[in-house]
Amino acid sequence: MQTLTRRFLHGLTAILALGMSSSAWSAPGLLEVLNVAREHDSKLAAAEAARRAGQEALPQARAALWPQMGLTAGINRAHRNLEPSTAQSGTYSGSSLALVLRQPLFDRQKWIAVDQAESRVALSELDWLRAEQDLMLRVAEGYTNAVFAEDVVDLARAKIAAIAEQRLQAEHMYKGGIGTVTDIHEAQARYDLAVAEELAAQSHRRNMRQALFTLTGRVFESLAPLNDSVEFSPPQPEVLEAWVDAARNGSLEIQGAELQRQIAQFSVESARSQGYPVLDAVVNAQRLGNTDTGYDKDETYSAGVQLSLPVLTGGRLESVSRQASARLDQAMAEVRLARSESEQRVVEAFHGVVDSGARIRALRQAVRSSEVALDAARIGLQVGYRTGVDVLNAQHQLFTARRDLQQARYAFVMYRFRLAAAVGALGTNDVAVIDNWLKKN
């Protein structure tokens, strides 16, 4: 019985250890890092607060169209001197209570303010979407930089190990009388340089980790790299003009500039409408107490319409109109600027995806060719046709190709994100697609 119990405990311990080992090897992916950043990023929190504040512009503008009621109350004491002396003079105490109800019947400015508020609400929503896209881009850039920095450290260490092995072989060959001391010195120099490169790579990795910590508020000891089997296909559709047209219709920057232009246009109309008459329905109720007329109270009620029209403003209305027109010209120029900049971003991102994909394919072939060249150099060294320097050069070429390949792979990911952002389509689904490309275990 004890033996069975002992075996059961050993089996349970092994199962738990296996589970802990599996979880220990599970690295966080891009989607998890993005979710952490969403909870921590101050820019996104500020955009969310601005969004909530911007949404209040519309109910405030609409409220001005509904009945407005005001209440005033007061207590006062007054002294009166009358002539001739036969009149009664003296000091009096009084109280007043007035209630005024006002309903706008015609006020062009207030109706324009509602239209303008709707544009402001849409702009605040758009600014929040832009902040979301900006966070995704910053997280993707921070993630890829950190993972690539880790790859560079691993490559530097592998390079050190390969050079150390080559140095040891050079020493053996020199002792055997078939090598030269030059090969030993050259290997030692390459080894020292590789150690310096590893130190620089570690420093860069530390900086990239710190940048990711600043973005997320969390330390990630390891991150999931890209799978080696990922196929980096060109953008769909493969026609640049289709992406440019998509940017014209979907770019958040262009939409934001258009909304700013609408707001400026409403400001022009509002400035011009300041010279229009304003018509209100007014109901007034007033009560005076302890009056000097001999009554304890005096109540009056009135209802009617009130028309107001500016006559002389000292040129203020004309100045406001000119200022609003200038703001509109500025907004229209910014729309044109947003269109040209969005088109430039689309072109750069599109060609970035296409070119980086082609570069990846070329570098994959370069890695395979460099591996063959290294094997040939090692065989040539054994038979006396090559030197140790040739082997070291082949090693350097191979590790350089591997590093450039990794860099091109992560560059492809960033160009893909930027292309989606340029047309206003970057979302969590795009992050999830890249997250599925990662090797998390």
KEKEVEX-550566 format. One record per residue (C-alpha): residue in one letter; z, y, x. Coordinates in steps of 0.05 Angstrom, whole numbers, plus 5000, padded with zeros to 4 digits. Layout:
REM residues N
AZYX ...
***
This chain:
REM residues 441
M500050005000 Q501850485056 T495250305090 L491350475028 T495151125019 R493951305092 R486451165084 F486151575021 L489552165056 H484852105115 G478852095069 L481352695030 T482653075094 A475552915118 I472653155052 L476653805055 A474653915127 L467353805110 G467854305053 M471154815098 S465954695151 S460254805101 S463255455076 A464555685147 W457155595162 S454955985100 A452956685121 P452457265072 G445457485052 L442158135035 L443858124961 E451258024976 V451258595026 L447859044975 N453058884922 V458559054971 A455159704990 R454459894916 E462059884909 H463160284972 D457460784982 S459561504970 K452461754959 L451461264901 A458261444872 A456462184876 A449762054842 E453261664787 A458162234775 A452362734775 R448762284725 R454762294677 A455463044685 G448063154673 Q448162764609 E452863284578 A447463824582 L444163584518 P450263564471 Q452264254498 A445464544482 R445264224413 A452264474397 A449665194400 L445265044340 W451064824296 P455965294259 Q460765644306 M467665854280 G472566314315 L479666514298 T483167144323 A490367344309 G494667914333 I501068314324 N501269054341 R505669664336 A502570354328 H505171074323 R501671594280 N502272354281 L499172714221 E497973454206 P499673844166 S506973694173 T507473514100 A503772864115 Q507872264133 S508072084207 G511571494239 T511270834274 Y508370224241 S508169474256 G502269064236 S499068374241 S491868144236 L488367484224 A480867414224 L476466794216 V468966854230 L463766314216 R456966404247 Q450765964235 P444566114276 L438466174232 F433366384284 D434766394358 R428766194401 Q432966164465 K437565634437 W431865174415 I428665244484 A435465074515 V435364414478 D428564224506 Q430764434575 A437064024569 E433063404552 S429163504617 R435663604656 V438462954628 A432162584647 L432562894717 S439762674726 E437761964707 L431961984755 D436462244811 W440961654800 L435061174805 R432961514869 A439961424896 E439660684878 Q433060604914 D435660994974 L441660534978 M437159914977 L432960195033 R439060385074 V442259695064 A435759335080 E434959745144 G442159655165 Y441758905150 T435258785187 N437559205246 A444058805251 V440558135246 F435258325296 A440658565344 E443857885337 D437257545352 V436357975414 V443157765440 D441457025428 L434857105463 A438157465521 R443056895529 A437556375525 K433756765577 I439756765624 A440556015616 A433255895631 I433356345692 A439756015717 E436355335711 Q430355595749 R434855885803 L438355215811 Q431654865816 A429355365869 E435655215909 H434454465905 M427154545925 Y429154995983 K434154476007 G428853946000 G424154346044 I418854465991 G421255155967 T422255835996 V428156306000 T423856825966 D423956405902 I431556395905 H432157145914 E427057275859 A430756825811 Q437357165829 A434357845816 R431557625749 Y438257325732 D441957965747 L437058365706 A437757875648 V445357955650 A444458705646 E439758615587 E444858185552 L450258715561 A445559235532 A443858775474 Q451258665459 S452459415459 H446659515411 R449158955366 R456059275364 N452959935343 M448759605289 R454859245262 Q458659895260 A452960225222 L453159665171 F460759725166 T460060475153 L455160315097 T459159755064 G466359845087 R466559115106 V465858745172 F460558195172 E461557725231 S454957385216 L448957515173 A443557035148 P437057105187 L430056995162 N427556285154 D422356085206 S417955795151 V417156445112 E409856625099 F408657365104 S403057475054 P399358145044 P401158604987 Q398458454918 P393758754900 E390558814969 V386959464951 L390160104976 E387360534920 A391160114869 W397660264904 V395961004909 D394561034834 A401160664822 A404861194863 R401661754822 N404461444759 G410961144783 S413461524844 L420561764831 E419362364875 I413262584835 Q416962464769 G422762884795 A418163454815 E414763424747 L421463474712 Q423364064755 R416764394735 Q418364274661 I425164584670 A422065184704 Q416965244648 F422465254596 S426065784637 V419866224632 E419566134557 S427066264552 A426466904592 R420867164547 S424666984484 Q430467434504 G426568004473 Y425967634406 P430467804347 V436467354333 L438367214260 D445266924242 A448766774177 V455867054182 V461966924139 N468067344154 A475167294127 Q480467804149 R487667914132 L491968514153 G499568514143 N504769084141 T499469624137 D500970364132 T497270414067 G503270194027 Y501069474017 D504368864047 K497568544060 D490268714059 E485168154054 T477568224059 Y472067704053 S464767794070 A458467374076 G451467574098 V446167554151 Q446167924217 L440068134257 S440568324330 L434868574374 P435168844445 V432369554449 L433969814518 T435869344575 G434369764636 G428769304658 R433168684661 L428868264614 E422568424653 S426068234719 V428667584690 S421667404666 R418567544734 Q423967134768 A422766544721 S415266584734 A416366564809 R420865944800 L415265614761 D410265754817 Q415165444866 A416064824822 M408464734815 A407664784891 E413164254899 V409463794851 R403363834895 L407563714956 A410963114924 R404262814907 S401462884977 E407862615009 S408162024961 E400961854977 Q402561885052 R408561425043 V404360925004 V398860915056 E403760825113 A407660275078 F401359905054 H398359895124 G405159725152 V405459095109 V398358895126 D398859055200 S405758735210 G403358105175 A397358065222 R401958215281 I406557645260 R400757155259 A398457405327 L405357365358 R406456665331 Q400256455368 A402656845429 V409256465428 R405555795425 S400956015481 S406756265523 E410355605514 V404155235539 A403555715597 L410755605616 D409954855615 A403754925658 A407355365707 R413054875713 I408254295726 G404454715775 L410854865812 Q412454125818 V405653965848 G405454575892 Y400054985856 R404955505828 T411055875855 G417856005826 V415656715811 D410056455767 V415156055727 L419756665720 N413857095697 A411956565646 Q419156545621 H419357295614 Q412857295576 L415456765528 F422057115513 T418457785504 A413757455454 R419457145416 R423257805412 D416958175389 L415757645336 Q422757725308 Q422058475308 A415358435271 R418457965218 Y423958455201 A419059035204 F414858675151 V420958645105 M422359385113 Y415059575100 R415059145038 F421259515012 R418360195029 L411860024993 A415659834930 A419960464935 A413760904945 V411060694876 G417960734843 A418459984833 L423959784883 G429559414847 T434658864853 N429158344840 D425658554905 V432258464943 A433157784911 V426257564934 I427857745007 D434757424998 N431356764982 W427656815049 L434156795087 K437256205122 K444456235096 N447055555121 
***
